[in-house]
């Protein structure tokens, strides 16, 4: 194969991101000789980004700068500009606030050339900044190298809606007129990836990390996909998903279209549902109405094929014209899912969502494996001078918990920034004072932990040998979730603040001394503002 085939055009797009765009461009250029050119498309920035990129061309002949004279309002048009100008046989995309890790291009290009595929795809990691904690995006798709001869035969591919962790043969995109939606169109990746899959390319999958997606939740200007506070974001997501499904159905890709709807129920619907209590009553009403209308366009089989938690959220929304049971909806939408009391039954004994919604049945809970049941574990954390007291309460679930025989519970206290547990202990479960409950209690030495945010994870073990991982639901009221100043040999003074996460799980923020206390308050203010 000619050496010219071993070349890639990398399209970097940016708008008013002078602080970061140079790092993105450098990460693309650092991929080595396989990169023929980096096309930096500036979307009419006003912060000097265009001038900065232009200066970089003085030292890097492979860098080409395209400066748009009008702002497009989105990410699609600048990427289309890059596709139109790409001169290499293959093209990739990179956002100005992200980076390509070393070896990304070689991994993707090598796979595409070795197998003669039109597309190559690899793992993307979401890196929370400034903490630096990485979370793999759809890791189940990238556990091993493989070649997908026909996307319709592997419908799980629609779970990865990103365009940036993939390499495309340039003439394939042009031959099939595959473009991004132009203008102000949020979630343009959904439509682009659907168009790619609908064209039926052969796809080489590699297990390598090929893209680092930087997530800055405390940024002054959130990315379009992270700014979920307004209803426009949700309706834009629905519209992008609707177009994606239509594209797949028009191409005859029925299995991919169903998988896309299943993904919407299991991912998008659950993500937004567990944030509803953060929104205004007006938002909730409008969100519920829009969501109900869109879910009504799904086939019953689409919803039935979704994992149980998302399926249950969808059925509750379809069964009720107005928002209802939002605390329970949030809990069942969490990961892992939790179904909190009360546990109602129909007149024939069938488990149901509630007496008011008997049509939403829960009979699947009578047969699902214990490892998949949405167990409810309540948690109370009371910081004290002589050690914090953690109390857990496990609820029965239509007799399944009692049948399995609760035995012990493993408790992990995990550093959210690093994702590593610092404390582990196992505590016996004993019958509680309320029928159908089991309790466990232990002391925790919070003063010995580092400052930061700590999450609580539990694993319930049963006498029949099964177990279930769960999160601990934060109990509120009765003076709980208060900030408490604790003496600490390590820090002098430690401010401990138990709180409930957006999904209702228990967590605790620890901040040493006065400066730490101010940092905790500042962080909380930022979260409220965003």
C-alpha positions in Angstrom: 0.0 0.0 0.0 1.4 3.5 -0.9 2.8 5.5 1.9 0.2 8.2 1.1 -2.5 5.8 2.4 -0.9 5.9 5.8 -2.1 9.3 6.6 -4.9 11.0 8.5 -6.5 14.4 8.6 -7.4 15.5 12.1 -10.2 18.1 12.3 -10.0 20.2 15.5 -13.0 22.5 16.2 -13.2 25.3 18.7 -15.0 28.4 19.7 -13.7 30.9 22.3 -11.4 28.3 23.8 -8.0 30.0 23.6 -7.0 28.5 26.9 -7.2 24.9 25.7 -7.2 24.7 21.9 -3.4 24.7 21.7 -3.2 21.6 23.9 -5.7 19.8 21.6 -3.8 20.7 18.5 -0.5 19.7 20.0 -1.9 16.3 21.0 -3.0 15.8 17.4 0.3 16.8 16.0 2.1 14.6 18.5 0.5 11.5 17.0 3.5 11.3 14.6 4.1 10.9 10.9 0.7 9.2 10.3 -0.9 12.6 10.6 -0.7 14.4 7.3 -2.5 17.5 8.5 -4.3 19.0 11.4 -7.2 21.2 10.3 -8.1 23.6 13.0 -11.5 25.2 12.4 -12.2 28.3 14.5 -15.9 29.1 14.7 -15.6 32.9 14.6 -14.1 33.2 18.1 -13.7 36.5 19.8 -11.1 35.6 22.4 -8.1 35.4 20.2 -8.3 31.7 19.4 -8.0 32.3 15.7 -4.9 34.4 16.1 -3.3 31.9 18.4 -3.9 29.1 15.9 -2.5 31.2 13.1 0.7 31.9 15.1 1.1 28.1 15.7 1.3 27.6 11.9 4.7 29.4 11.9 6.3 26.4 13.6 4.1 23.6 12.3 3.6 23.2 8.5 1.1 20.4 9.1 -1.3 22.8 10.8 -4.0 24.4 8.6 -6.3 27.0 10.1 -9.8 27.7 8.9 -11.4 30.8 10.3 -15.1 31.0 9.9 -16.5 34.5 9.4 -19.8 33.7 11.2 -20.5 31.6 14.2 -22.4 28.4 13.4 -23.9 28.0 16.8 -22.9 24.3 17.1 -20.3 21.7 16.4 -21.6 20.2 13.2 -20.8 23.0 10.7 -17.1 23.4 11.7 -16.7 19.6 11.4 -18.3 19.6 7.9 -15.8 22.4 7.0 -13.0 20.1 8.0 -14.3 17.1 6.1 -14.6 19.3 3.0 -10.9 20.3 3.3 -9.4 17.0 4.3 -6.8 15.8 1.9 -5.8 12.6 3.6 -7.4 9.1 3.0 -8.7 9.0 6.6 -10.2 11.7 8.9 -10.7 12.0 12.7 -12.4 14.7 14.9 -11.1 16.4 18.0 -12.8 19.0 20.2 -10.7 22.0 21.4 -11.1 21.1 25.1 -10.1 17.4 24.7 -7.0 15.6 23.7 -5.8 12.5 21.8 -3.7 10.2 24.0 -0.3 9.0 22.6 -0.7 6.2 20.0 -4.4 6.9 19.3 -3.9 7.4 15.5 -1.6 4.5 15.1 -4.0 2.1 16.9 -7.0 3.2 14.7 -5.2 3.6 11.4 -3.3 0.3 11.9 -6.6 -1.6 12.5 -8.3 0.1 9.5 -5.4 -0.7 7.2 -4.9 -4.3 8.5 -8.6 -5.2 7.9 -9.5 -2.9 5.1 -12.4 -1.3 7.0 -14.1 2.0 6.3 -14.3 2.8 10.0 -12.1 2.0 13.1 -13.3 2.7 16.6 -11.6 2.6 20.1 -12.2 3.4 23.7 -13.0 6.9 25.0 -12.5 7.9 28.6 -14.3 10.7 30.4 -11.7 12.5 32.6 -13.2 14.5 35.4 -11.2 17.7 35.9 -9.5 18.9 38.0 -9.7 15.5 39.9 -8.3 13.5 36.9 -10.6 10.5 37.5 -11.2 8.5 34.3 -14.4 6.6 33.5 -14.6 4.5 30.3 -17.4 5.3 27.9 -19.3 2.1 26.8 -16.3 -0.1 27.7 -18.3 -3.3 27.0 -17.9 -2.5 23.2 -14.1 -2.3 23.4 -13.0 -5.1 25.6 -11.2 -6.9 22.7 -10.2 -6.3 19.1 -12.6 -7.5 16.4 -14.0 -6.7 13.0 -17.7 -6.0 12.6 -18.7 -6.9 9.0 -22.2 -5.5 9.2 -23.4 -3.1 12.0 -26.9 -4.5 11.7 -25.6 -7.8 13.1 -24.1 -6.0 16.1 -26.8 -3.6 17.2 -25.0 -2.7 20.5 -22.8 -0.4 18.4 -25.5 2.3 18.7 -24.7 2.6 22.4 -21.6 4.6 21.4 -23.0 7.8 20.0 -19.6 9.6 19.9 -18.0 10.6 16.7 -14.6 11.5 18.1 -13.3 8.1 19.1 -13.4 6.8 15.6 -11.4 7.1 12.3 -13.3 7.2 9.0 -12.2 6.7 5.4 -12.6 10.1 3.9 -14.0 8.9 0.5 -16.5 6.7 2.4 -18.0 9.8 4.1 -18.1 11.7 0.8 -19.5 8.8 -1.3 -22.4 8.4 1.1 -22.8 12.2 1.7 -22.4 11.7 5.4 -22.3 15.0 7.2 -23.1 16.5 10.6 -26.3 18.5 11.0 -25.5 22.2 10.4 -26.1 25.1 12.6 -27.2 25.1 16.3 -27.9 21.4 16.6 -27.0 19.8 20.0 -26.2 16.1 20.0 -25.1 16.3 16.4 -23.0 13.1 17.1 -26.2 11.1 17.3 -27.2 11.9 13.8 -23.7 11.6 12.3 -23.1 8.2 13.9 -26.5 6.9 12.7 -25.7 8.0 9.2 -22.4 6.2 9.4 -24.0 2.9 10.7 -26.9 3.2 8.2 -24.3 3.1 5.3 -23.2 -0.3 6.5 -19.4 0.1 6.9 -17.0 -2.6 8.0 -15.7 -1.5 11.4 -12.5 -2.4 13.1 -12.8 -2.4 16.9 -9.6 -1.8 19.0 -9.4 -2.0 22.8 -6.9 0.9 23.0 -7.9 4.3 24.6 -8.0 6.6 21.6 -9.8 9.7 23.0 -9.8 11.6 26.3 -13.0 13.6 26.9 -12.4 16.3 29.5 -15.4 17.0 31.7 -15.3 20.3 33.5 -18.5 20.6 35.6 -17.3 23.7 37.4 -16.4 25.6 34.2 -17.9 29.1 33.6 -19.3 27.9 30.3 -20.5 24.3 30.3 -20.3 22.2 27.2 -23.5 21.9 25.2 -24.1 18.3 26.3 -23.4 19.0 30.0 -25.6 22.0 30.3 -28.8 20.0 31.1 -30.5 22.6 33.3 -32.8 24.0 30.5 -35.6 22.1 28.9 -34.2 23.0 25.5 -31.4 20.5 26.1 -33.8 17.6 26.6 -36.0 18.5 23.6 -32.8 18.8 21.5 -31.7 15.3 22.7 -35.1 13.9 21.8 -35.0 15.5 18.3 -31.5 14.2 17.7 -32.5 10.7 18.8 -35.7 10.8 16.7 -33.7 11.7 13.6 -31.2 9.0 14.3 -33.9 6.3 14.6 -35.6 7.6 11.4 -32.2 7.4 9.5 -31.7 3.8 10.7 -35.3 2.7 9.8 -35.1 4.3 6.4 -32.0 2.3 5.7 -33.7 -0.9 6.8 -31.7 -1.2 9.9 -34.5 -2.3 12.2 -32.3 -4.0 14.8 -30.1 -0.9 15.1 -33.2 1.3 15.4 -34.6 -0.9 18.2 -31.2 -0.9 20.0 -31.2 2.9 19.7 -34.6 3.2 21.4 -33.5 0.7 24.1 -30.4 2.9 24.7 -32.6 6.0 25.0 -34.7 4.3 27.7 -31.8 2.9 29.6 -29.4 5.8 29.4 -30.9 9.1 28.4 -34.3 8.7 30.2 -32.7 7.5 33.4 -30.0 10.2 33.4 -32.6 13.0 33.1 -35.2 11.4 35.4 -32.9 11.3 38.3 -32.3 15.0 38.0 -35.9 16.0 38.0 -36.0 17.0 41.7 -33.4 19.7 40.9 -35.7 21.4 38.4 -38.6 23.8 38.8 -42.3 22.6 38.8 -42.7 24.2 35.3 -39.7 22.3 34.0 -40.9 19.0 35.4 -44.4 19.4 33.8 -43.0 20.3 30.4 -40.3 17.6 30.6 -42.9 15.0 31.5 -45.2 16.0 28.7 -42.5 16.0 26.0 -41.1 12.7 27.3 -44.5 11.1 27.4 -45.2 12.2 23.8 -41.9 10.8 22.5 -42.2 7.5 24.4 -45.7 7.1 22.9 -44.0 6.8 19.5 -42.0 3.7 20.6 -43.2 0.2 20.0 -44.2 -1.7 23.1 -41.4 -4.2 22.2 -38.8 -1.3 22.2 -39.6 -0.5 25.9 -40.0 -4.2 26.8 -36.5 -4.8 25.5 -34.9 -2.2 27.8 -33.3 -3.1 31.1 -35.9 -3.2 34.0 -35.1 0.2 35.7 -35.4 2.3 32.5 -38.4 0.3 31.4 -40.1 1.0 34.7 -39.5 4.7 34.5 -40.9 4.7 31.0 -44.0 2.9 32.0 -44.7 5.2 34.9 -44.4 8.2 32.6 -46.7 6.7 30.0 -49.3 5.7 32.7 -49.6 9.2 34.2 -50.4 12.5 32.5 -48.8 14.6 35.2 -45.5 14.2 37.0 -45.8 11.9 40.0 -43.8 9.9 42.5 -40.6 11.8 41.6 -38.6 10.6 44.6 -39.3 7.0 43.7 -38.7 7.6 40.0 -35.3 9.2 40.8 -34.3 6.2 42.9 -35.3 3.6 40.3 -33.4 5.6 37.7 -30.2 5.6 39.8 -27.2 3.3 39.1 -27.6 0.9 40.8 -31.4 1.1 40.8 -33.3 1.3 44.1 -37.0 0.7 44.6 -38.0 2.3 47.8 -41.0 1.5 50.0 -44.0 1.2 50.0 -44.3 -2.1 48.1 -47.9 -2.3 46.8 -49.7 -5.4 45.5 -52.8 -5.7 43.3 -55.9 -7.5 44.5 -54.5 -10.8 43.1 -51.2 -10.3 44.9 -49.2 -9.1 41.8 -46.6 -6.5 42.7 -47.4 -3.1 41.4 -45.9 0.4 41.3 -48.6 1.9 43.5 -52.3 1.6 44.3 -52.8 4.6 42.0 -50.9 3.0 39.1 -51.9 -0.7 39.2 -51.3 -1.0 35.4 -47.5 -0.6 36.1 -46.8 -4.1 37.3 -43.6 -5.4 38.9 -44.1 -9.1 38.6 -40.6 -9.4 37.1 -39.2 -8.7 40.6 -40.5 -12.1 41.7 -38.2 -13.9 39.2 -35.1 -11.7 38.6 -31.8 -12.9 40.0 -30.9 -11.4 43.3 -27.8 -9.6 41.8 -30.2 -7.5 39.6 -32.9 -6.7 42.2 -33.3 -2.9 43.0 -32.7 -3.3 46.7 -33.3 -0.3 49.0 -30.6 0.3 51.6 -31.1 3.4 53.8 -28.1 5.0 55.4 -27.6 7.4 58.3 -24.2 9.0 58.9 -23.7 10.9 62.2 -20.2 12.4 62.5 -19.1 12.5 66.1 -15.9 13.3 68.0 -15.3 9.7 68.9 -16.0 8.4 65.4 -18.8 8.7 62.9 -21.7 6.3 63.3 -23.0 4.7 60.1 -26.3 2.9 60.3 -27.8 0.9 57.4 -31.3 -0.5 57.0 -32.2 -3.0 54.3 -35.8 -3.4 53.1 -37.5 -6.6 52.0 -38.7 -6.6 48.4 -41.9 -8.7 48.0 -40.4 -11.4 50.1 -37.3 -12.0 48.0 -34.9 -10.6 50.5 -36.3 -12.6 53.4 -36.3 -15.7 51.2 -32.5 -15.3 50.4 -31.7 -14.7 54.1 -29.7 -11.4 54.7 -26.4 -12.3 56.3 -23.7 -9.6 56.1 -23.0 -6.3 54.4 -19.7 -5.1 53.0 -19.2 -1.4 53.4 -16.7 0.5 51.2 -15.8 4.2 51.7 -14.4 5.3 48.3 -12.5 8.4 47.3 -14.6 9.9 44.5 -11.6 11.7 42.9 -9.4 8.5 42.6 -12.2 5.9 42.5 -10.3 3.8 45.1 -11.7 2.5 48.4 -9.9 3.6 51.6 -12.1 1.8 54.1 -13.6 -1.7 53.9 -15.4 -3.6 56.6 -18.0 -6.3 56.9 -20.9 -6.0 59.4 -23.6 -8.5 60.3 -27.2 -7.8 59.4 -29.8 -8.4 62.1 -33.6 -8.1 62.0 -34.8 -4.6 62.5 -37.5 -3.3 64.8 -39.8 -2.8 61.7 -41.1 -5.9 60.0 -39.3 -6.6 56.7 -36.1 -4.8 57.6 -32.6 -5.7 58.6 -30.1 -3.3 60.1 -26.3 -3.0 60.5 -24.2 -0.4 62.3 -20.5 0.5 62.5 -18.1 3.3 63.4 -16.0 5.0 60.8 -12.9 7.1 61.5 -13.5 10.1 59.2 -10.6 12.1 60.7 -8.1 9.7 59.2 -9.4 10.2 55.6 -8.0 12.8 53.2 -10.0 15.9 52.3 -12.4 15.5 49.4 -15.6 13.7 48.6 -16.3 10.1 49.8 -19.0 7.8 48.6 -20.5 4.8 50.3 -21.0 1.5 48.5 -22.4 -1.7 50.0 -22.6 -5.3 49.0 -25.3 -7.4 50.7 -24.5 -11.1 51.2 -27.3 -13.7 51.6 -27.4 -17.1 53.3 -28.1 -18.7 49.9 -24.7 -17.6 48.6 -26.0 -14.8 46.4 -25.1 -11.1 46.8 -26.2 -7.7 45.5 -24.2 -4.5 45.1 -26.1 -1.4 46.1 -25.7 2.3 46.9 -26.7 3.6 50.3 -29.7 5.9 50.2 -29.2 9.0 52.3 -31.9 9.4 55.0 -32.8 13.0 55.6 -34.5 14.9 58.5 -34.1 14.6 62.2 -31.0 16.7 62.3 -29.2 14.5 59.7 -26.9 15.7 56.9 -25.5 18.6 59.0 -22.0 19.9 58.8 -20.0 18.9 61.9 -16.5 20.2 63.0 -14.4 17.3 64.2 -11.0 17.4 66.0 -8.3 15.7 63.8 -4.7 14.9 64.6 -4.0 15.1 60.9 -5.8 18.3 60.1 -6.4 20.1 63.4 -10.1 20.7 62.5 -12.0 18.7 60.0 -15.4 19.8 58.6 -17.6 16.8 57.8 -20.7 17.3 55.7 -22.9 14.2 54.9 -25.2 14.9 52.0 -27.4 13.2 49.4 -26.1 13.1 45.8 -28.4 14.0 42.8 -29.5 10.3 42.7 -30.1 10.3 46.5 -27.1 8.3 47.6 -25.2 9.1 50.7 -21.8 10.8 50.4 -19.7 13.0 52.7 -17.5 15.9 52.0 -14.4 16.4 54.2 -12.5 19.7 54.4 -9.6 20.4 56.8 -9.5 23.7 58.7 -10.9 27.1 57.7 -9.6 27.0 54.2 -11.1 23.6 53.6 -14.5 24.8 54.9 -14.5 27.7 52.6 -13.6 25.4 49.7 -16.5 23.1 50.5 -18.9 26.1 50.5 -17.4 27.5 47.3 -17.8 24.1 45.6 -21.4 23.8 46.7 -22.1 27.3 45.4 -20.6 26.4 42.0 -22.8 23.2 41.8 -25.9 25.2 42.6 -25.1 27.8 39.9 -24.5 25.2 37.3 
